[in-house]
Amino acid sequence: MQSVKEIIVALQTINDESQLCQVWLTDSRKGVQSALEKWRKKQEKSRQEQVKLQEMLRYEKELYQSGYHLIAGIDEVGRGPLAGPVVAACVIMPMDDYILGVNDSKQLSPQKREALYAEIIDKAISVGIGIIEPNVIDDINIYQATKLAMIQAIQQIDIIPDYLLIDAMNLDIAIPQKSLIKGDANSYQIACASIVAKVTRDRLMSKYAEKYPHYDFEHNAGYGTTKHLEGLRQYGVSAIHRKTFEPIKSMLNK
């Protein structure tokens, strides 16, 4: 009889219910049945991720069939925070080597985002990052700064895309494009860009937390949490705060 450990190792090589050994299914040992249950949950999660992936590829597949082979996804992170830059990413992913689990970055845990980020960077045909600092946001407003970050991200990639899929934005750039509402939840390429932009910005804000330790940036990424607002009241406005955003604008005008 196989040991529980041997069965657990064997299950790691199986991806279909028909491949399960009948002896395991009737094995009354608690460890074996627990291992089978974990295996089934893992297979169901993989199935759901496959379904989600196919849903998110519908725009890309239509474009690919229309002759567009270098399709870029573009998304931004950081329109709402009181501090820090707005960050955009432009990502061109291959259409023959997909990553399971890709989704809107807001729907993923920090650990999952980091893991997917590493895989995206490894597999991407090209990645570009655009970063617009708070002083520029104050000068031109957050909407224009977001556009600028996206255009900067496109300019940073080392290959010109055939087509742009953009999250809820139209850009003044001479490349065919489509703006998708909630694109990070409906397009694979945009979701990949969302993850890259989110991880990039979170890392930047963690570094800023070392320089400006009073605002809890490492946990709030510049958003107006209770600890952040307490820090503002006690220590005032830092160099990376957006001075045209409330309540900072009112604090400076007192």
Backbone bond lengths (Angstrom), bond angles and torsions (degrees), N, CA, C in turn:
res aa  C-N    CA-C-N  psi(-1)  N-CA   C-N-CA  omega(-1)  CA-C   N-CA-C  phi
1 M - - - 1.470 - - 1.528 109.91 -
2 Q 1.345 115.01 135.78 1.458 118.99 178.23 1.526 110.91 -69.83
3 S 1.317 115.12 146.97 1.456 119.65 175.42 1.524 109.02 -75.32
4 V 1.329 116.33 162.33 1.469 120.91 177.67 1.531 109.69 -59.30
5 K 1.323 117.01 -41.96 1.463 121.50 -179.43 1.522 110.97 -61.79
6 E 1.336 117.56 -41.43 1.461 121.41 178.85 1.531 111.33 -63.30
7 I 1.340 116.02 -38.88 1.461 120.21 179.20 1.527 110.79 -67.53
8 I 1.322 116.66 -41.24 1.473 120.75 178.12 1.523 110.33 -59.94
9 V 1.336 116.89 -43.45 1.472 121.17 178.58 1.530 110.15 -63.75
10 A 1.339 117.06 -42.22 1.459 121.55 -179.52 1.522 111.21 -63.96
11 L 1.326 117.89 -37.62 1.457 121.99 -179.44 1.531 112.31 -62.61
12 Q 1.309 116.19 -26.64 1.465 120.31 -179.38 1.526 112.52 -68.10
13 T 1.332 116.87 -15.53 1.468 121.01 -178.61 1.524 111.91 -101.84
14 I 1.333 117.23 2.32 1.468 121.37 -174.41 1.524 110.26 -111.31
15 N 1.336 116.29 134.75 1.463 120.92 -178.76 1.523 113.54 -124.13
16 D 1.342 116.71 6.99 1.460 119.64 -177.52 1.523 110.19 -141.52
17 E 1.327 115.15 139.44 1.471 121.11 -178.09 1.532 111.77 -56.82
18 S 1.324 116.79 -34.65 1.465 120.56 -177.66 1.520 112.91 -66.32
19 Q 1.354 115.58 -17.20 1.457 119.70 -178.89 1.531 112.63 -87.54
20 L 1.323 116.83 -6.74 1.464 120.27 -178.88 1.529 110.58 -68.68
21 C 1.290 114.91 136.69 1.466 120.72 178.38 1.535 109.55 -71.45
22 Q 1.322 117.18 130.74 1.464 121.48 -178.95 1.525 111.48 -61.25
23 V 1.306 116.95 -30.70 1.477 120.78 179.22 1.519 110.51 -63.00
24 W 1.350 116.03 -36.94 1.470 119.57 179.18 1.523 110.83 -65.54
25 L 1.326 116.09 -40.07 1.462 120.59 -176.05 1.521 112.19 -63.90
26 T 1.309 116.92 -29.21 1.473 120.89 -179.57 1.522 112.67 -101.28
27 D 1.339 115.58 2.01 1.475 120.30 179.20 1.527 109.06 -70.60
28 S 1.312 116.37 124.01 1.468 120.57 -175.23 1.525 113.63 -84.88
29 R 1.306 116.94 -4.78 1.475 118.61 -178.97 1.534 110.33 -65.57
30 K 1.304 115.31 134.42 1.467 121.32 -176.62 1.526 111.23 -60.20
31 G 1.329 116.60 -39.67 1.464 120.71 -178.94 1.523 112.41 -63.23
32 V 1.341 116.64 -36.14 1.460 120.98 179.67 1.524 110.50 -69.93
33 Q 1.334 116.36 -46.52 1.463 120.00 -179.58 1.523 111.86 -65.62
34 S 1.334 116.11 -35.23 1.464 120.21 176.27 1.527 110.57 -65.14
35 A 1.334 116.31 -40.93 1.460 121.03 179.01 1.524 110.82 -64.72
36 L 1.337 116.91 -39.73 1.462 121.01 178.57 1.528 111.36 -64.89
37 E 1.338 115.76 -40.12 1.458 120.00 179.29 1.527 111.01 -64.81
38 K 1.338 116.82 -41.92 1.466 120.86 177.15 1.527 110.35 -63.34
39 W 1.341 116.08 -39.42 1.462 120.18 179.15 1.524 110.70 -62.88
40 R 1.342 116.43 -43.91 1.464 120.60 -179.68 1.533 111.31 -63.43
41 K 1.335 117.07 -41.25 1.464 120.95 178.51 1.528 110.91 -63.98
42 K 1.330 115.47 -38.99 1.461 119.73 178.29 1.520 110.83 -64.90
43 Q 1.330 116.74 -41.40 1.462 120.58 179.33 1.522 111.21 -66.16
44 E 1.333 117.18 -38.41 1.461 120.86 178.97 1.527 110.68 -66.87
45 K 1.323 116.21 -39.95 1.466 119.93 177.62 1.523 110.16 -63.01
46 S 1.329 116.65 -42.16 1.458 120.95 178.31 1.527 110.77 -63.32
47 R 1.332 116.90 -39.76 1.460 120.90 179.09 1.528 110.55 -63.27
48 Q 1.338 116.12 -44.40 1.460 120.24 179.63 1.524 111.13 -64.19
49 E 1.337 116.65 -38.17 1.459 120.18 178.17 1.522 111.30 -66.11
50 Q 1.330 116.85 -35.87 1.462 120.57 176.80 1.524 110.89 -64.86
51 V 1.338 115.85 -41.80 1.468 120.31 178.60 1.526 109.97 -63.68
52 K 1.328 116.73 -45.91 1.463 121.68 178.99 1.523 110.94 -60.58
53 L 1.331 116.02 -43.35 1.463 120.23 179.42 1.520 111.47 -58.57
54 Q 1.313 116.89 -45.91 1.463 120.07 -179.62 1.524 111.55 -64.22
55 E 1.341 117.30 -36.25 1.465 121.01 176.18 1.525 111.00 -63.19
56 M 1.342 116.04 -40.00 1.461 120.86 -176.23 1.524 112.88 -78.35
57 L 1.314 117.35 -10.79 1.464 120.62 -178.27 1.527 113.62 -96.69
58 R 1.337 117.69 2.43 1.459 118.30 -172.16 1.531 112.50 -64.64
59 Y 1.332 118.02 -39.24 1.467 119.59 178.63 1.524 110.62 -68.97
60 E 1.334 116.15 -43.34 1.452 120.33 -179.74 1.529 111.77 -61.89
61 K 1.320 116.60 -41.87 1.464 119.95 -178.88 1.526 111.56 -66.32
62 E 1.320 116.35 -39.16 1.473 120.10 177.24 1.527 110.44 -62.48
63 L 1.317 115.70 -44.16 1.463 120.05 179.80 1.528 111.35 -66.75
64 Y 1.325 115.88 -40.73 1.461 120.66 179.97 1.527 110.47 -61.42
65 Q 1.329 115.60 -42.21 1.469 120.59 179.05 1.529 111.95 -68.26
66 S 1.342 115.46 -21.00 1.465 120.40 178.05 1.527 112.14 -88.26
67 G 1.331 116.23 1.07 1.464 119.77 175.88 1.513 115.72 104.54
68 Y 1.332 117.95 1.14 1.472 120.88 177.14 1.530 108.82 -90.63
69 H 1.318 117.37 118.36 1.462 121.04 -175.02 1.529 113.38 -110.87
70 L 1.324 117.77 -19.61 1.465 121.13 177.04 1.531 108.12 -112.51
71 I 1.320 114.98 82.65 1.467 121.90 -175.57 1.521 108.79 -96.94
72 A 1.314 116.48 122.93 1.463 121.29 -178.48 1.524 110.81 -103.36
73 G 1.319 115.80 138.90 1.459 121.86 171.57 1.512 109.13 -102.11
74 I 1.324 116.36 139.26 1.469 120.83 -178.23 1.520 109.44 -132.16
75 D 1.324 115.03 131.40 1.471 120.03 177.12 1.512 108.99 -149.30
76 E 1.321 115.21 162.08 1.471 120.65 178.93 1.515 110.56 -127.33
77 V 1.316 114.63 160.95 1.461 122.38 175.14 1.522 107.83 -137.78
78 G 1.325 116.00 136.37 1.458 118.82 172.60 1.513 116.05 107.73
79 R 1.339 117.14 27.78 1.468 118.58 176.55 1.525 111.61 -75.88
80 G 1.327 117.06 -31.38 1.453 120.67 -172.66 1.515 118.45 -92.83
81 P 1.327 120.48 -20.96 1.466 120.79 -175.68 1.526 113.52 -61.89
82 L 1.317 114.77 160.14 1.465 121.66 177.09 1.522 111.59 -87.33
83 A 1.330 116.43 -12.28 1.461 120.38 -176.24 1.518 110.40 -145.07
84 G 1.333 114.46 157.12 1.452 119.93 176.42 1.514 113.60 88.62
85 P 1.322 116.93 172.04 1.465 122.02 -176.23 1.518 112.61 -81.05
86 V 1.314 116.09 167.54 1.455 121.96 164.62 1.522 105.54 -96.68
87 V 1.327 116.26 134.71 1.465 121.71 -174.62 1.526 109.52 -122.32
88 A 1.316 115.88 132.67 1.466 121.24 176.45 1.522 109.25 -121.01
89 A 1.322 115.36 152.15 1.463 121.03 175.51 1.517 109.50 -129.49
90 C 1.308 115.41 141.59 1.460 123.16 172.97 1.522 106.25 -118.75
91 V 1.329 116.77 120.85 1.462 121.11 -173.72 1.523 110.19 -129.37
92 I 1.317 116.05 130.41 1.468 121.40 171.77 1.518 107.25 -111.36
93 M 1.335 115.71 110.65 1.458 121.15 179.47 1.530 109.98 -100.59
94 P 1.343 117.34 148.11 1.472 119.74 177.40 1.518 111.39 -65.51
95 M 1.303 116.19 150.42 1.467 121.09 -178.88 1.527 112.19 -96.46
96 D 1.331 116.66 14.29 1.465 119.80 179.31 1.526 112.50 -131.76
97 D 1.322 116.40 11.57 1.469 119.86 -178.85 1.525 108.45 -150.72
98 Y 1.332 116.03 82.06 1.462 121.51 -172.74 1.528 112.35 -86.82
99 I 1.322 114.75 158.35 1.464 121.87 179.61 1.525 108.83 -110.91
100 L 1.314 116.92 118.70 1.464 120.79 177.37 1.525 110.33 -70.49
101 G 1.318 116.06 144.15 1.463 120.77 176.04 1.508 114.42 95.95
102 V 1.339 117.58 -8.57 1.466 120.45 178.01 1.524 109.50 -63.55
103 N 1.323 115.29 133.71 1.462 121.27 -178.76 1.518 108.34 -158.61
104 D 1.317 116.22 174.92 1.462 122.24 171.95 1.527 108.25 -48.81
105 S 1.324 117.31 125.82 1.467 121.31 -174.81 1.529 112.50 -57.29
106 K 1.333 117.42 -27.85 1.470 120.66 -179.14 1.525 111.50 -70.41
107 Q 1.332 117.01 -19.02 1.460 121.40 -178.95 1.526 112.71 -91.30
108 L 1.322 117.16 0.60 1.460 121.71 -175.17 1.521 111.36 -110.94
109 S 1.316 116.51 148.87 1.461 121.06 174.90 1.524 109.02 -71.17
110 P 1.335 118.49 157.14 1.471 120.07 177.10 1.526 112.40 -55.10
111 Q 1.333 116.92 -39.40 1.465 120.41 -179.46 1.527 110.91 -65.32
112 K 1.337 116.63 -43.11 1.461 120.90 179.23 1.522 110.47 -66.06
113 R 1.338 117.10 -40.83 1.466 120.26 178.35 1.525 111.00 -59.61
114 E 1.329 116.35 -45.20 1.459 120.42 -179.45 1.525 111.23 -61.62
115 A 1.327 116.48 -42.59 1.462 120.51 -179.74 1.527 110.93 -64.79
116 L 1.336 116.30 -44.35 1.457 120.37 179.22 1.526 111.45 -67.87
117 Y 1.327 116.87 -37.37 1.465 121.59 177.48 1.530 110.26 -56.12
118 A 1.325 116.15 -47.60 1.467 120.31 -179.29 1.523 110.97 -61.37
119 E 1.330 116.22 -40.12 1.461 120.24 -179.25 1.529 111.29 -70.78
120 I 1.336 116.52 -38.95 1.464 120.80 178.38 1.528 110.78 -63.26
121 I 1.336 116.23 -47.15 1.460 120.70 179.77 1.535 110.42 -60.56
122 D 1.318 115.76 -37.44 1.465 120.71 -178.81 1.533 111.81 -69.01
123 K 1.330 117.23 -38.95 1.464 120.83 -173.47 1.520 114.28 -95.43
124 A 1.306 117.99 -17.24 1.465 121.22 -173.50 1.529 112.64 -61.48
125 I 1.323 115.84 143.33 1.457 121.16 172.06 1.523 109.20 -69.72
126 S 1.326 115.77 -40.18 1.466 120.63 176.96 1.529 109.71 -161.88
127 V 1.324 115.57 147.67 1.467 122.17 178.57 1.526 109.28 -135.13
128 G 1.328 116.37 133.52 1.453 121.05 175.15 1.522 110.24 -127.31
129 I 1.325 116.92 145.29 1.465 122.72 -178.92 1.520 109.54 -122.17
130 G 1.320 116.87 134.76 1.460 122.30 173.62 1.518 109.55 -118.00
131 I 1.317 116.77 131.17 1.468 121.42 -178.13 1.521 109.09 -129.83
132 I 1.322 116.74 119.95 1.469 121.97 178.31 1.522 108.28 -114.50
133 E 1.312 115.66 120.18 1.461 122.43 -172.63 1.535 112.34 -76.59
134 P 1.345 116.18 161.20 1.473 121.17 -175.58 1.526 114.87 -55.86
135 N 1.336 118.35 -36.83 1.470 119.17 -178.70 1.529 111.39 -65.47
136 V 1.335 116.54 -33.47 1.466 119.90 177.49 1.524 110.00 -73.42
137 I 1.332 116.28 -39.00 1.472 120.58 175.93 1.527 109.54 -56.71
138 D 1.324 116.00 -43.97 1.469 120.14 179.31 1.530 111.86 -64.85
139 D 1.324 116.42 -33.57 1.460 120.53 -177.46 1.527 112.66 -74.75
140 I 1.348 117.06 -39.90 1.470 118.57 -170.42 1.527 113.87 -116.76
141 N 1.307 118.99 -3.51 1.468 129.30 -178.32 1.533 110.89 83.66
142 I 1.314 115.56 157.42 1.457 121.16 -171.34 1.528 112.50 -67.54
143 Y 1.322 117.56 -33.20 1.462 119.90 179.61 1.523 111.03 -63.67
144 Q 1.334 115.97 -49.34 1.463 120.11 178.47 1.525 111.54 -66.61
145 A 1.333 116.61 -35.05 1.464 120.64 178.53 1.530 110.88 -65.24
146 T 1.333 115.97 -36.21 1.463 120.38 177.31 1.518 110.61 -64.60
147 K 1.316 116.84 -45.54 1.469 120.76 176.44 1.527 110.89 -58.50
148 L 1.327 115.35 -44.26 1.466 120.56 -178.41 1.525 111.08 -63.46
149 A 1.319 116.29 -40.63 1.474 120.29 178.35 1.527 110.67 -62.62
150 M 1.334 116.36 -41.45 1.459 120.25 179.60 1.523 111.64 -65.16
151 I 1.326 116.50 -44.28 1.472 120.27 179.07 1.527 110.03 -64.04
152 Q 1.328 116.04 -40.36 1.462 120.29 177.66 1.530 110.77 -61.70
153 A 1.332 116.50 -40.11 1.463 120.74 179.25 1.529 110.98 -63.02
154 I 1.342 116.70 -41.10 1.470 120.87 177.89 1.525 109.94 -63.08
155 Q 1.322 116.21 -40.82 1.460 120.24 -178.78 1.529 112.64 -68.71
156 Q 1.324 116.40 -19.96 1.464 120.60 -177.66 1.523 113.35 -84.39
157 I 1.333 118.64 -16.49 1.463 118.88 179.33 1.530 109.36 -77.46
158 D 1.326 116.16 154.16 1.466 119.88 -172.75 1.525 113.46 -97.18
159 I 1.332 116.54 14.90 1.458 120.85 176.86 1.532 107.96 -147.30
160 I 1.312 117.33 139.16 1.466 120.70 -177.78 1.527 109.49 -80.46
161 P 1.326 118.21 121.78 1.471 120.07 179.50 1.523 112.04 -72.68
162 D 1.340 115.23 155.03 1.462 121.21 175.78 1.525 111.41 -78.29
163 Y 1.341 115.16 -30.67 1.465 120.41 -171.24 1.518 108.71 -154.09
164 L 1.339 115.39 147.30 1.459 121.70 179.32 1.520 110.65 -115.64
165 L 1.316 116.07 128.35 1.461 122.23 168.03 1.522 106.54 -106.11
166 I 1.336 116.46 117.53 1.463 121.12 -170.15 1.521 110.39 -121.03
167 D 1.305 115.70 137.89 1.464 120.16 178.92 1.532 110.01 -76.48
168 A 1.328 115.32 105.54 1.467 123.78 169.99 1.528 115.06 52.25
169 M 1.323 116.75 39.58 1.456 119.80 -179.60 1.522 109.90 -152.98
170 N 1.331 116.24 144.95 1.460 122.11 171.55 1.522 108.23 -110.98
171 L 1.332 116.05 134.19 1.458 120.17 -175.83 1.518 111.38 -113.27
172 D 1.333 115.94 142.97 1.460 121.93 176.91 1.525 108.69 -83.19
173 I 1.330 114.50 76.19 1.458 120.79 -177.43 1.525 108.03 -145.80
174 A 1.328 116.71 143.73 1.468 121.40 -171.66 1.526 112.38 -84.36
175 I 1.316 116.69 55.77 1.460 122.90 174.79 1.526 106.49 -133.75
176 P 1.329 118.67 133.86 1.472 119.87 176.96 1.519 110.59 -53.57
177 Q 1.340 116.47 140.84 1.460 118.82 -173.69 1.516 111.75 -152.70
178 K 1.321 113.78 161.80 1.463 121.01 174.97 1.522 108.09 -140.49
179 S 1.328 115.23 129.74 1.462 121.20 175.85 1.524 108.99 -91.74
180 L 1.317 116.95 127.29 1.461 121.93 -178.56 1.523 110.35 -117.48
181 I 1.327 117.20 122.45 1.452 121.12 173.70 1.529 108.05 -68.08
182 K 1.329 115.50 133.05 1.470 121.45 -174.83 1.527 110.42 53.93
183 G 1.323 114.70 41.65 1.455 120.36 -178.22 1.510 113.42 -60.24
184 D 1.342 117.25 -32.11 1.461 119.66 -178.74 1.525 112.31 -68.12
185 A 1.322 117.94 -15.19 1.463 121.49 176.71 1.521 112.03 -103.69
186 N 1.351 117.08 -7.46 1.462 120.58 -173.13 1.522 114.70 -123.94
187 S 1.318 117.29 -6.34 1.461 120.68 -179.76 1.525 109.52 -133.00
188 Y 1.317 115.58 130.67 1.466 121.28 179.60 1.523 111.51 -61.23
189 Q 1.337 116.79 -46.84 1.464 119.70 -178.03 1.536 111.29 -64.06
190 I 1.339 116.45 -42.02 1.465 119.53 179.33 1.527 110.55 -66.91
191 A 1.331 117.21 -39.44 1.466 120.55 178.17 1.520 111.03 -61.24
192 C 1.326 117.06 -40.38 1.471 119.93 176.68 1.525 110.44 -62.25
193 A 1.335 116.40 -42.50 1.465 120.71 177.34 1.527 111.09 -63.22
194 S 1.331 115.78 -38.90 1.466 121.12 178.95 1.526 110.96 -59.62
195 I 1.318 116.22 -44.28 1.468 121.17 -179.82 1.521 110.99 -64.89
196 V 1.339 116.67 -45.12 1.463 120.62 -179.88 1.527 110.81 -62.53
197 A 1.331 116.67 -44.08 1.462 120.43 -179.73 1.529 111.18 -64.73
198 K 1.329 116.64 -43.23 1.469 121.21 -178.22 1.520 111.93 -64.23
199 V 1.327 116.85 -47.98 1.472 119.86 -179.33 1.526 110.30 -64.97
200 T 1.338 116.74 -41.51 1.464 120.20 178.99 1.519 111.04 -59.82
201 R 1.338 116.60 -46.06 1.466 119.29 -178.29 1.521 111.71 -69.44
202 D 1.322 117.53 -41.67 1.469 120.31 179.34 1.525 111.01 -59.85
203 R 1.312 116.33 -39.59 1.469 119.65 177.92 1.525 111.23 -65.68
204 L 1.327 116.46 -40.43 1.460 120.16 176.80 1.526 111.43 -61.01
205 M 1.344 116.18 -43.50 1.460 119.79 -178.30 1.521 111.66 -69.32
206 S 1.313 117.88 -30.52 1.472 120.66 175.54 1.527 110.36 -66.70
207 K 1.339 116.78 -36.21 1.464 119.90 176.05 1.525 110.70 -69.15
208 Y 1.340 116.18 -39.49 1.462 119.37 176.93 1.527 111.18 -63.48
209 A 1.325 116.84 -30.52 1.470 120.81 179.51 1.521 111.26 -61.92
210 E 1.328 116.80 -29.90 1.463 120.40 177.79 1.527 110.75 -71.91
211 K 1.310 116.03 -35.53 1.465 120.80 -179.39 1.524 111.89 -81.70
212 Y 1.333 115.68 -34.81 1.470 121.54 179.65 1.532 108.24 -124.10
213 P 1.327 118.05 80.94 1.472 121.88 -168.89 1.526 115.98 -78.06
214 H 1.318 118.39 -3.01 1.465 120.44 -171.26 1.533 115.01 -91.06
215 Y 1.329 117.45 -1.08 1.467 119.37 -170.64 1.533 113.85 -116.02
216 D 1.320 117.18 1.82 1.470 121.74 178.21 1.529 112.31 61.68
217 F 1.337 116.02 35.07 1.457 120.75 -178.05 1.528 112.81 -59.36
218 E 1.341 116.56 -30.43 1.462 119.03 -177.64 1.526 112.39 -65.89
219 H 1.344 116.41 -18.71 1.468 120.61 179.62 1.526 113.27 -108.78
220 N 1.343 117.59 -29.15 1.471 118.98 -175.67 1.528 114.20 -108.17
221 A 1.342 117.46 -5.90 1.473 122.06 178.67 1.525 112.57 53.57
222 G 1.327 116.82 25.04 1.463 120.53 177.07 1.512 114.83 96.48
223 Y 1.334 117.45 -5.35 1.467 119.99 177.90 1.532 109.82 -73.39
224 G 1.329 115.59 159.74 1.461 121.18 -171.55 1.518 114.67 -81.60
225 T 1.306 117.65 61.91 1.463 121.98 177.13 1.529 110.38 -74.21
226 T 1.317 115.44 170.92 1.470 120.07 179.55 1.515 111.62 -58.56
227 K 1.345 117.40 -46.41 1.467 120.67 -179.37 1.522 111.49 -64.57
228 H 1.313 116.14 -37.02 1.468 119.73 178.55 1.535 110.37 -64.16
229 L 1.311 116.11 -46.66 1.470 120.37 -179.19 1.528 111.22 -66.05
230 E 1.329 116.44 -35.87 1.471 120.02 175.76 1.523 110.43 -62.79
231 G 1.344 115.87 -41.30 1.460 120.59 177.69 1.516 111.96 -62.85
232 L 1.330 116.55 -40.58 1.460 120.56 177.25 1.524 111.81 -61.39
233 R 1.333 115.73 -43.86 1.469 119.62 -179.10 1.522 111.44 -65.52
234 Q 1.321 116.46 -37.60 1.461 120.35 -174.81 1.528 113.18 -84.84
235 Y 1.331 117.02 -37.91 1.467 120.09 -172.25 1.534 113.61 -115.11
236 G 1.316 117.17 -4.54 1.452 119.70 178.55 1.519 113.15 82.10
237 V 1.322 114.08 -166.93 1.460 121.59 -173.11 1.523 110.52 -91.33
238 S 1.341 116.59 133.51 1.462 120.90 179.17 1.522 110.38 -90.86
239 A 1.323 115.42 176.21 1.465 121.01 -178.56 1.528 112.57 -69.17
240 I 1.334 117.80 -19.21 1.467 118.90 -177.85 1.529 112.59 -103.75
241 H 1.334 117.33 8.56 1.457 119.35 175.28 1.538 110.17 -79.25
242 R 1.333 114.33 148.49 1.460 121.05 179.62 1.532 108.70 -86.82
243 K 1.296 115.75 110.56 1.460 120.60 -169.62 1.530 114.14 -77.03
244 T 1.326 117.14 -9.78 1.464 120.20 176.49 1.527 111.77 -97.75
245 F 1.326 117.37 0.73 1.458 122.33 179.40 1.525 110.02 -96.32
246 E 1.314 116.49 140.22 1.462 120.57 173.66 1.525 109.63 -82.04
247 P 1.374 116.96 146.87 1.476 128.02 5.93 1.528 114.49 -87.61
248 I 1.326 117.63 6.88 1.472 120.72 -176.13 1.523 109.99 -64.03
249 K 1.325 117.92 -42.67 1.471 121.50 -179.52 1.517 111.04 -56.65
250 S 1.325 116.92 -44.46 1.468 120.40 -179.66 1.523 111.52 -69.57
251 M 1.329 117.02 -35.83 1.466 120.51 177.70 1.525 111.26 -61.76
252 L 1.332 116.50 -40.09 1.457 120.92 -178.48 1.526 112.82 -75.12
253 N 1.332 116.05 -22.55 1.471 120.20 -177.91 1.505 113.89 -91.85
254 K 1.334 116.67 1.04 1.469 118.82 179.31 1.521 111.01 -70.96
